Amino acid sequence: MVNQKTLADYCHQYLTVDKFDDYCPNGLQIQGKSDIKKIISGVSANQALIDRAIDEAADALFVHHGFFWKNEPPTLTGIKKNRIKALLDNNINLFAYHLPLDAHPTIGNNAQLATRFDIKNPAPIGDTLVWQGEINTTLANFSNTVKQALSRTPLVFGNDEKTLKRIAWCSGGAQTYIQHAININADCFLTGEVSEQIP
């Protein structure tokens, strides 16, 4: 068992929350029980995950995508109201860590992708959220590695037979960071989202 404040303070320090100017508050977003015995984790605070936390009698829910994003309506109505009400009614704490979890050098999303894709010498590119590393495979083989590791078929642009030596990647909506990959002469850039933008 751990105290809610002790857990929040530990995560705040371990994930170096103060280093980030994020799109949402990181840390304890919704206060529940003081003593935490059981934690459920997931990517987003959607209704299915909240229902699972309720069914499992969890004391806390840890997510990457929580609530209260910049530029979203601040009102508690509709889906957001229902989700927050379910957490409050069941006295479940909601902890959310966005950019701090993407960037963490050990447990972060980018670090974990390097492990799952068997990328050698992974490291952030300077102070950015974009990472780089080394591989030696074709684009087709790397695409298959991504598919197997993430259980989803990636959208691929490029020559399947091209040999990849240096790769850059960033989890989540990082399509606008492609210039970082270009700057280091990466053979491939992997991001969690794609969109076309006119320069």
C-alpha positions in Angstrom: 0.0 0.0 0.0 1.2 3.5 -0.8 -0.2 6.9 0.2 -1.6 8.9 -2.7 0.6 12.0 -2.0 3.7 9.8 -1.6 3.0 8.2 -5.0 2.3 11.5 -6.7 5.5 13.0 -5.3 7.6 10.0 -6.4 6.1 10.0 -9.9 6.6 13.8 -10.2 10.3 13.5 -9.4 11.0 10.2 -11.3 9.3 11.5 -14.5 10.9 15.0 -14.1 7.5 16.7 -14.7 8.8 20.2 -14.1 11.0 20.0 -17.2 8.0 20.0 -19.5 5.6 22.7 -20.9 2.8 20.3 -21.7 -0.7 20.4 -23.3 -2.3 19.1 -20.1 -1.6 18.9 -16.4 0.8 16.0 -15.4 0.3 14.1 -12.2 -2.8 13.6 -10.0 -5.7 15.0 -12.1 -8.6 13.5 -10.1 -8.3 12.8 -6.4 -9.6 9.6 -4.9 -8.7 7.4 -2.0 -5.7 8.3 0.2 -4.4 4.8 0.4 -3.6 3.0 -2.9 -3.3 -0.8 -3.0 -4.3 -1.5 -6.6 -3.4 0.4 -9.8 -4.7 -0.1 -13.3 -2.9 1.5 -16.3 -3.7 2.2 -19.9 -3.1 4.7 -22.7 -6.2 6.9 -22.4 -8.8 7.6 -19.8 -11.6 6.2 -21.9 -14.8 4.7 -20.5 -13.7 1.1 -21.2 -10.5 1.6 -19.1 -12.4 3.4 -16.3 -15.0 0.6 -16.2 -12.1 -1.9 -16.0 -10.7 0.0 -13.0 -14.1 -0.1 -11.4 -14.6 -3.8 -12.1 -11.1 -4.6 -10.7 -11.7 -2.4 -7.6 -8.6 -0.3 -8.4 -7.7 2.6 -6.2 -5.8 4.5 -9.0 -5.7 4.7 -12.7 -2.5 5.7 -14.5 -2.8 6.9 -18.1 -0.8 8.7 -20.8 -3.8 10.7 -22.0 -5.9 12.1 -19.1 -8.2 15.1 -19.0 -8.1 18.9 -19.0 -6.2 19.5 -22.3 -5.3 23.1 -23.5 -7.9 24.4 -25.9 -10.6 21.9 -25.0 -13.8 23.2 -23.5 -13.4 23.5 -19.7 -17.0 22.5 -19.1 -17.8 19.1 -17.5 -20.5 17.9 -19.9 -21.2 14.8 -22.0 -18.6 12.1 -22.3 -16.0 13.9 -20.1 -18.6 14.5 -17.3 -19.6 10.8 -17.4 -16.0 9.6 -17.2 -15.0 12.0 -14.4 -18.3 11.2 -12.5 -17.5 7.4 -12.7 -14.0 8.0 -11.2 -15.4 10.3 -8.4 -18.3 8.0 -7.6 -15.8 5.1 -7.1 -13.2 7.2 -5.3 -10.5 6.3 -8.0 -7.5 8.5 -8.3 -6.5 9.5 -11.9 -2.8 10.1 -12.6 -1.9 11.2 -16.1 1.6 11.7 -17.5 1.9 12.9 -21.1 5.2 14.3 -22.4 7.2 13.2 -19.3 6.2 9.6 -20.1 7.1 10.0 -23.8 10.6 11.4 -22.9 11.7 9.3 -19.9 15.0 7.6 -20.8 14.1 4.2 -19.3 10.4 3.7 -19.0 9.4 6.3 -21.6 7.4 5.4 -24.7 10.4 6.2 -27.0 12.8 4.2 -24.9 10.4 1.3 -24.9 10.0 1.5 -28.7 13.7 1.2 -29.1 13.7 -2.0 -27.1 10.7 -3.5 -28.9 12.2 -2.7 -32.3 15.8 -3.8 -31.3 17.3 -0.4 -32.2 20.9 -0.1 -31.2 22.4 2.9 -29.4 19.0 4.7 -28.9 19.2 8.3 -27.6 17.3 11.5 -27.8 18.2 14.1 -30.5 19.4 16.9 -28.3 16.7 18.3 -26.0 13.9 17.2 -28.3 11.3 14.4 -27.9 12.7 12.8 -31.0 15.0 9.8 -30.6 17.6 8.2 -33.0 19.3 4.9 -33.2 20.9 2.3 -35.5 19.4 -0.6 -37.3 20.5 -2.7 -40.3 17.4 -3.9 -42.3 15.2 -3.0 -45.2 12.2 -0.8 -44.9 10.0 -3.8 -45.6 11.5 -5.8 -42.7 11.4 -2.9 -40.3 7.7 -2.3 -41.2 7.1 -5.9 -40.4 8.9 -5.5 -37.1 6.7 -2.6 -36.2 3.6 -4.5 -37.2 4.6 -7.5 -35.0 5.6 -5.4 -32.0 2.6 -3.1 -32.0 -0.1 -5.5 -33.4 -1.0 -3.0 -36.1 -0.1 -2.4 -39.7 1.9 0.8 -40.2 1.3 3.2 -43.0 4.6 3.2 -44.9 5.9 5.7 -47.5 9.1 4.8 -49.3 11.0 2.1 -51.1 10.5 -1.3 -49.4 13.9 -2.5 -50.5 15.8 0.5 -49.1 18.4 -0.4 -46.5 17.9 1.5 -43.2 20.9 2.3 -41.1 19.8 5.2 -39.0 16.3 5.7 -37.8 14.5 8.5 -35.9 11.2 8.1 -34.1 8.9 9.9 -31.7 5.7 8.4 -30.2 2.4 10.1 -30.6 1.5 13.0 -32.8 5.1 13.9 -33.9 4.6 14.3 -37.6 5.8 17.9 -37.4 9.1 16.8 -36.0 10.3 15.2 -39.2 12.8 18.0 -39.7 14.8 16.5 -36.8 15.1 13.2 -38.7 16.2 15.1 -41.8 18.8 17.1 -39.9 20.6 13.9 -38.7 20.3 12.2 -42.1 18.0 9.5 -40.9 16.9 6.9 -43.4 13.5 6.6 -41.8 11.2 8.5 -39.5 8.5 6.8 -37.4 5.7 8.7 -35.7 2.5 7.7 -34.0 0.4 9.9 -36.3 0.5 11.2 -39.8 -1.0 14.3 -41.5 -0.2 16.3 -44.6 0.8 19.9 -44.0 1.4 22.6 -46.6 4.6 24.5 -45.9 
